[in-house]
Amino acid sequence: MHAYPILSIAIWLPILFGLLVLAIGSDRNPAPARWIALIGSVASFIVTIPLITSFDPGTADLQFVEQGTWIERFHIMYHLGVDGISMWFVVLTALITVIVVISAWEVITKNVAQYMAAFLILSGIMVGVFSAADGMLFYVFFEATLIPMYIIIGVWGGANRVYAAFKFFLYTLAGSLLMLVALLYLYIETGSFDLAMWQHTQIAMTPQVLLFIAFFLAFAVKVPMWPVHTWLPDAHVEAPTGGSVVLAAIMLKLGAYGFLRFSLPITPDASHFLAPVVIALSLIAVIYIGLVAMVQADMKKLVAYSSIAHMGFVTLGFFIFNQLGAEGAIVQMISHGFVSGAMFLSIGVLYDRMHSRQIADYGGVVNVMPKFAAFMMLFAMANCGLPGTSGFVGEFMVILAAVQHNFWIASGAAVTLILGAAYTLWMYKRVYFGATANDHVKSLLDINRREFFMLAVLAALTLFMGLYPKPFTDVMHVSVENLLSHVAQSKLPLPQ
């Protein structure tokens, strides 16, 4: 326990600020909505800092625990806590929300209060997902994330925003309903929604496989894994810049996090049995989606497919059941939050000036926007997995772990380093290098102080994690070790 309920404050403070912004916001005078949203997001981030400073990396137990009765009749608890796996994602969510509010400062001019409120409320809900230690509480937060993001895409998105919003909502909702069935089965078996109890419950092989499939479909859609990935490029292309940043940096992680909390520790035997299938799907995502990214003409769509390929590394790292691989996958999730968020912000910087995301409309941007081009070069190199950037650390750890597991799987995974360099640097060459392509590019202005600040923060984090990943890996080490001990232990009932 802590002196004050950090996790509850981290969840409900941004939600309350979001409601406050909605209450006082006005399109005639959007300034108060902007400032209150900024104050709320910064305050919500500051609240999460004690999670880092007071966290004990020497234990796998949940920390900053809060527990109270929610729905007593069904033994549903308001139970929160973080361990070395979830702590960083709470902090990352709060940080990305600050950056998204700053990114929209001058860009969003209509329904400003509603836009800011949607992101603040979404931030609190996502922190709830990463903090929940009760299965039903997790499910409520997990499903609730759909509503603000659906509104963000559907109201502030591009020309096909309604189609993209519906596709996003239906795909993710359909998968999640199967998870609800799995949660109810576990409740009937145990009489509780406590995740810790579920992780010690003995379950026969057939129910384990069915539970695994139900969880897998819910989380695979969210990651998203091939072949249930088709909603993501549409959602990214149509979403406003802030929507794309949150979608890539945080929301995709909700699915991967679900594997760590449900699939692996609750159904370990089924996880081992079906691991080859998950590894095969992960390798398809890494290789095939990388090839698809190479032929994209739209910058946003290219980075969206790049996200799917990078998240393939995450699921691969989880299902080779190796300490190095699991830690590498979690590091990759955090790094992807920095790098993909920065890539979408950078595309947004260009779109705000030219109102085009087509690679063919650009060329020679470095001649008129040298500061911006320097930032984008760093993020492009991180996206390729260049040593010294955060993008390298997680991928290298997963490939190293895959070599220990199976050389050919590791070889397939390593292809992404080549493909990632190919599509990212080819895009960079066509957009930024060469002679200035046209008068529209000639008239571009370099980034202002607001844009410089948000890109500089993500650049600093990308370099810090790339050069010194130890603070991140030290925090998660014991928790990952504990998770893998659950996965190694059969949950099959003993024969009578």
C-alpha positions in Angstrom: 0.0 0.0 0.0 1.0 3.6 -0.6 0.2 6.7 1.4 -2.4 7.7 -1.2 -4.2 5.7 -3.9 -1.8 6.4 -6.8 -3.5 4.1 -9.4 -7.0 5.3 -8.7 -5.9 8.9 -9.1 -4.0 8.0 -12.3 -7.3 6.5 -13.6 -9.9 8.9 -12.5 -8.0 12.3 -12.6 -7.8 12.4 -16.4 -11.4 11.3 -16.6 -12.5 14.0 -14.3 -10.5 16.6 -16.2 -12.0 15.3 -19.4 -15.5 15.8 -18.0 -14.5 19.3 -16.8 -13.3 20.2 -20.3 -16.6 19.0 -21.7 -18.5 21.0 -19.2 -16.8 24.4 -19.8 -15.6 24.0 -23.4 -16.8 26.3 -26.1 -16.1 26.6 -29.8 -16.2 30.4 -29.5 -13.4 30.4 -27.1 -11.4 27.1 -27.2 -8.4 28.4 -25.1 -9.8 27.4 -21.7 -10.5 23.8 -22.9 -6.9 23.6 -24.3 -5.3 24.8 -21.1 -7.5 22.7 -18.7 -6.7 19.6 -20.9 -3.0 20.4 -20.7 -3.1 20.9 -16.9 -5.1 17.7 -16.5 -2.7 15.6 -18.7 0.4 17.0 -17.0 -1.1 16.5 -13.5 -2.1 12.9 -14.5 1.5 12.2 -15.6 3.0 13.7 -12.4 0.8 11.4 -10.4 2.4 8.3 -12.1 6.0 9.4 -11.3 6.0 7.7 -7.8 5.3 4.4 -9.6 8.9 4.7 -10.9 10.6 6.3 -7.8 8.9 4.0 -5.2 8.8 0.8 -7.2 10.5 -2.3 -5.7 12.1 -4.3 -8.5 13.0 -7.1 -6.2 9.5 -8.6 -5.9 7.0 -10.0 -8.4 4.1 -9.2 -6.1 1.6 -6.5 -7.2 2.5 -3.1 -5.8 0.5 0.1 -5.0 -2.4 -2.3 -4.4 -6.0 -1.0 -3.9 -8.8 -3.3 -3.1 -12.5 -2.8 -2.4 -15.8 -4.5 -3.1 -17.5 -3.4 -6.3 -20.3 -5.9 -7.0 -20.5 -8.0 -3.9 -23.0 -10.6 -5.1 -20.8 -11.8 -7.9 -17.5 -11.3 -6.0 -16.4 -8.6 -8.4 -13.7 -6.4 -6.8 -12.3 -3.0 -7.5 -8.8 -4.4 -7.3 -5.8 -2.5 -8.7 -2.1 -3.1 -8.7 1.0 -3.0 -10.9 4.0 -5.2 -11.2 7.3 -4.9 -13.2 5.4 -5.7 -16.4 2.5 -3.2 -16.2 4.2 -0.3 -14.4 5.9 1.2 -17.4 2.7 1.1 -19.5 0.8 3.2 -16.9 3.6 5.8 -17.1 3.8 5.6 -20.9 0.0 6.1 -21.3 0.1 9.3 -19.1 3.2 10.6 -21.0 1.7 10.0 -24.5 -1.5 11.8 -23.4 0.5 15.0 -22.6 2.2 14.8 -26.0 -1.1 14.3 -27.8 -2.7 17.3 -26.1 0.3 19.5 -27.1 0.2 18.1 -30.7 -3.4 19.2 -31.1 -2.9 22.7 -29.7 -3.1 24.7 -33.0 -4.2 21.9 -35.3 -7.7 21.1 -33.9 -10.0 24.1 -34.3 -13.5 22.6 -34.3 -15.0 20.8 -31.3 -11.8 21.4 -29.4 -13.2 20.6 -26.0 -14.7 17.3 -27.1 -11.4 16.3 -28.8 -9.4 17.0 -25.7 -11.9 15.3 -23.4 -12.0 12.2 -25.5 -8.2 11.7 -25.1 -8.2 12.5 -21.4 -11.0 10.0 -20.7 -9.3 7.4 -23.0 -6.1 7.9 -21.0 -7.7 7.1 -17.7 -9.5 4.0 -19.1 -6.2 2.6 -20.6 -4.4 3.1 -17.3 -7.3 1.1 -15.8 -6.6 -1.8 -18.2 -3.0 -1.9 -17.2 -3.8 -1.7 -13.4 -6.8 -4.1 -13.1 -6.2 -7.2 -11.0 -9.8 -8.3 -11.3 -11.0 -10.1 -14.5 -14.3 -8.2 -14.8 -12.7 -4.9 -14.0 -10.2 -5.6 -16.7 -12.9 -6.4 -19.2 -14.9 -3.3 -18.4 -11.9 -1.0 -18.9 -10.7 -3.0 -22.0 -14.1 -2.6 -23.7 -14.5 1.0 -22.6 -11.4 2.0 -24.6 -13.5 1.4 -27.8 -15.9 4.3 -27.1 -13.5 7.3 -27.0 -11.4 6.0 -29.9 -14.5 5.3 -32.0 -15.6 8.9 -31.5 -12.1 10.2 -32.2 -11.9 8.4 -35.5 -15.5 9.0 -36.5 -15.7 12.7 -35.7 -12.2 14.1 -36.4 -11.0 11.6 -39.0 -10.5 11.8 -42.8 -13.0 11.3 -45.7 -13.7 7.6 -44.9 -13.7 8.1 -41.2 -17.1 6.5 -40.6 -16.2 3.3 -42.4 -12.9 3.1 -40.5 -14.5 3.8 -37.2 -17.1 1.1 -37.7 -14.5 -1.4 -38.9 -12.4 -0.7 -35.8 -15.3 -1.0 -33.5 -16.8 -4.2 -34.9 -13.5 -6.1 -35.2 -12.4 -5.4 -31.7 -15.8 -5.8 -30.1 -16.4 -9.2 -31.8 -13.1 -10.6 -30.4 -13.8 -9.2 -27.0 -17.2 -10.9 -26.7 -15.4 -14.3 -26.8 -13.2 -13.1 -24.0 -16.3 -12.4 -21.9 -17.4 -16.0 -22.4 -14.0 -17.2 -21.2 -14.2 -14.9 -18.1 -17.6 -16.2 -17.2 -16.4 -19.8 -17.5 -13.5 -19.1 -15.2 -15.9 -17.4 -12.7 -18.2 -20.4 -12.7 -15.2 -22.7 -12.1 -13.7 -20.6 -9.3 -16.4 -18.4 -7.9 -14.2 -15.4 -8.3 -12.8 -12.9 -10.8 -9.5 -12.6 -9.1 -6.7 -12.9 -11.7 -4.2 -14.4 -9.1 -6.7 -17.2 -8.2 -7.3 -18.0 -11.9 -3.5 -18.3 -12.4 -3.4 -21.1 -9.8 -6.6 -22.9 -11.0 -6.3 -26.4 -12.5 -8.1 -26.7 -15.8 -8.4 -29.7 -18.1 -6.7 -29.6 -21.5 -9.8 -29.2 -23.7 -11.2 -26.2 -21.6 -7.7 -24.7 -21.6 -7.5 -24.9 -25.4 -11.0 -23.3 -25.8 -10.1 -20.6 -23.2 -6.9 -19.9 -25.0 -8.6 -19.6 -28.4 -11.2 -17.2 -26.9 -8.5 -15.0 -25.3 -6.3 -15.3 -28.4 -9.0 -14.0 -30.7 -9.7 -11.0 -28.4 -6.1 -10.0 -28.0 -4.9 -10.9 -31.5 -7.4 -8.5 -33.0 -6.2 -5.8 -30.7 -2.4 -6.3 -31.3 -3.3 -6.8 -34.3 -1.9 -10.1 -35.6 -2.2 -11.4 -39.2 -4.9 -12.1 -40.6 -7.1 -10.0 -38.3 -5.1 -6.9 -38.9 -7.0 -5.3 -41.7 -8.9 -2.8 -39.5 -5.6 -1.1 -38.4 -4.4 0.6 -41.7 -7.9 2.0 -42.3 -8.1 3.3 -38.7 -4.6 4.9 -38.8 -5.1 6.5 -42.2 -8.5 8.0 -41.3 -7.7 8.9 -37.6 -6.5 12.4 -36.7 -2.8 12.6 -35.8 -3.5 12.3 -32.0 -5.7 9.2 -32.6 -2.9 7.5 -34.6 -0.4 8.2 -31.9 -2.5 6.8 -29.1 -3.6 3.8 -31.3 0.0 2.9 -32.1 1.7 3.8 -28.9 -0.8 2.5 -26.4 -3.9 0.7 -27.7 -2.0 -2.0 -29.6 -0.2 -2.8 -26.4 -3.5 -3.7 -24.7 -3.8 -6.9 -26.7 -0.2 -7.9 -26.1 -0.6 -7.1 -22.4 -3.6 -9.4 -22.4 -1.5 -12.4 -23.5 0.8 -11.8 -20.4 -2.1 -11.5 -18.0 -4.5 -14.2 -19.3 -3.4 -16.5 -22.0 0.1 -17.5 -20.8 -0.4 -17.8 -17.0 -4.0 -19.1 -16.9 -3.7 -21.6 -19.8 0.0 -22.6 -19.9 -0.6 -26.1 -21.3 -2.7 -24.8 -24.2 -0.1 -22.0 -24.7 2.7 -24.6 -25.2 0.4 -26.7 -27.4 -0.6 -23.9 -29.7 2.7 -21.9 -29.5 3.8 -23.1 -33.0 0.6 -21.6 -34.5 1.2 -18.2 -32.8 4.9 -18.2 -33.8 3.9 -19.0 -37.4 1.4 -16.1 -37.4 4.0 -13.8 -35.8 6.6 -14.6 -38.6 4.0 -14.0 -41.3 3.3 -10.6 -39.7 7.0 -9.9 -39.6 7.8 -10.9 -43.2 4.6 -10.6 -45.2 3.4 -7.3 -43.7 6.9 -5.9 -44.1 6.7 -6.6 -47.8 3.2 -5.0 -47.9 4.7 -1.9 -46.2 7.2 -1.5 -49.0 4.6 -0.9 -51.7 2.6 1.8 -49.8 2.2 5.2 -51.4 0.7 6.8 -48.2 3.1 7.5 -45.4 0.6 6.8 -42.7 -0.4 3.5 -44.2 3.3 2.5 -44.5 3.9 3.3 -40.8 0.7 1.5 -39.9 1.9 -1.7 -41.6 5.3 -1.2 -40.0 3.5 -1.3 -36.6 1.9 -4.6 -37.4 5.3 -6.1 -38.3 6.9 -4.8 -35.2 4.1 -6.1 -33.0 4.8 -9.5 -34.6 8.1 -9.4 -32.8 6.2 -8.9 -29.5 4.0 -12.0 -29.9 7.0 -14.0 -31.1 9.0 -13.1 -28.0 6.1 -14.2 -25.7 5.6 -17.6 -27.2 9.2 -18.8 -27.3 8.9 -19.1 -23.5 12.3 -17.6 -22.8 13.3 -15.0 -20.2 15.3 -13.0 -22.8 12.5 -13.2 -25.4 9.7 -12.1 -23.0 11.8 -9.2 -21.7 12.8 -8.2 -25.2 9.1 -8.3 -26.3 8.1 -6.0 -23.4 11.0 -3.6 -24.2 9.9 -3.7 -27.8 6.4 -2.7 -26.7 7.7 0.3 -24.8 10.1 1.3 -27.6 7.3 1.0 -30.2 5.3 3.5 -28.0 8.1 6.1 -28.4 9.1 5.4 -32.0 5.7 4.8 -33.7 4.2 7.7 -31.8 7.0 9.9 -33.0 6.6 8.7 -36.6 2.9 9.5 -36.7 3.5 12.9 -35.1 6.1 13.6 -37.8 3.7 12.6 -40.5 1.1 14.9 -38.9 3.6 17.8 -38.9 3.9 17.5 -42.7 0.1 16.9 -43.2 -0.7 20.1 -41.2 1.4 22.0 -43.7 0.6 20.3 -47.1 -2.6 18.4 -46.4 -1.2 15.3 -48.1 0.3 12.1 -46.9 1.2 10.8 -50.3 5.0 10.2 -50.6 4.9 11.3 -54.3 3.8 14.8 -53.3 7.0 15.4 -51.3 10.8 15.5 -52.0 13.7 17.6 -50.7 12.0 18.4 -47.4 15.4 18.6 -45.7 16.2 21.7 -47.8 13.4 23.7 -46.1 12.9 21.9 -42.8 16.4 20.8 -41.6 15.5 20.5 -37.9 12.5 18.5 -38.6 14.4 16.2 -41.0 17.0 15.5 -38.4 14.3 14.4 -35.9 12.7 12.3 -38.5 16.0 10.6 -39.4 16.5 9.5 -35.8 13.0 8.1 -35.7 13.4 6.4 -39.0 16.7 4.8 -37.8 15.0 3.6 -34.6 12.2 2.1 -36.7 14.9 0.2 -38.6 16.4 -1.1 -35.4 19.7 0.9 -35.5 22.0 0.1 -32.6 21.9 3.0 -30.1 18.2 3.5 -30.5 15.4 1.9 -28.5 14.2 0.1 -31.6 17.3 -2.1 -31.6 17.2 -3.3 -28.0 13.9 -5.2 -28.0 14.4 -6.7 -31.5 17.9 -7.8 -30.7 16.8 -9.5 -27.4 13.9 -11.3 -29.2 16.2 -12.5 -32.1 18.8 -13.7 -29.6 16.2 -15.6 -27.6 14.8 -17.0 -30.9 18.3 -18.3 -31.8 18.3 -20.2 -28.5 14.8 -21.6 -29.3 15.2 -22.4 -33.0 17.7 -21.0 -35.5 15.3 -21.0 -38.4 12.6 -19.1 -36.5 15.3 -16.5 -35.6 16.4 -16.3 -39.2 12.8 -15.5 -40.2 12.5 -12.9 -37.5 15.7 -11.3 -38.5 14.3 -10.6 -42.0 12.3 -7.7 -40.5 15.6 -5.8 -39.9 16.2 -5.9 -43.6 12.6 -5.2 -44.6 12.3 -2.5 -41.9 15.4 -0.7 -43.2 14.1 -1.0 -46.8 10.7 0.5 -46.5 11.6 3.1 -43.8 14.7 4.4 -45.6 13.1 4.3 -49.0 10.3 6.5 -47.7 12.8 8.8 -46.0 14.8 9.1 -49.3 11.8 10.0 -51.4 10.2 12.5 -48.9 13.3 14.2 -47.4 16.3 13.9 -49.7 17.0 15.2 -53.2 16.1 18.5 -54.8 13.0 20.4 -53.6 10.2 18.7 -55.5 7.7 21.5 -56.0 6.5 24.9 -54.9 4.4 23.5 -52.1 7.5 21.9 -50.6 9.5 25.1 -51.1 7.0 27.1 -49.0 7.2 24.7 -46.0 8.3 26.2 -42.7 10.5 24.3 -40.2 9.0 23.1 -36.9 8.0 25.6 -34.3 8.8 25.4 -30.5 5.7 23.4 -29.7 6.5 20.8 -32.4 10.2 20.8 -31.4 9.3 20.1 -27.8 7.1 17.1 -28.4 9.5 15.5 -30.9 12.5 16.3 -28.6 10.9 14.4 -25.7 10.3 11.3 -27.8 13.8 11.6 -29.3 15.4 11.8 -25.9 13.5 8.7 -24.7 14.4 6.8 -27.9 18.1 7.5 -27.4 18.1 6.9 -23.6 16.4 3.5 -23.9 18.7 2.6 -26.8 21.9 3.5 -25.0 20.9 2.5 -21.4 18.0 0.0 -21.3 19.0 -1.3 -17.8 16.4 0.7 -15.8 13.6 -0.7 -18.0 14.8 -4.4 -17.9 15.7 -4.3 -14.2 12.1 -3.4 -13.2 10.5 -6.2 -15.3 13.1 -9.0 -14.7 11.6 -10.5 -11.5 8.0 -10.2 -12.7 8.8 -11.9 -16.1 10.6 -14.6 -14.2 7.5 -15.2 -12.1 5.3 -15.2 -15.2 7.5 -17.8 -16.9 7.4 -20.0 -13.8 3.6 -20.0 -14.1 3.9 -20.9 -17.8 6.3 -23.7 -17.0 4.0 -25.3 -14.5 1.2 -27.5 -15.8 -2.4 -26.6 -14.7 -3.8 -29.9 -15.8 -5.7 -31.7 -12.9 -3.8 -34.6 -11.4 -5.2 -38.0 -12.3 -7.4 -39.6 -9.7 
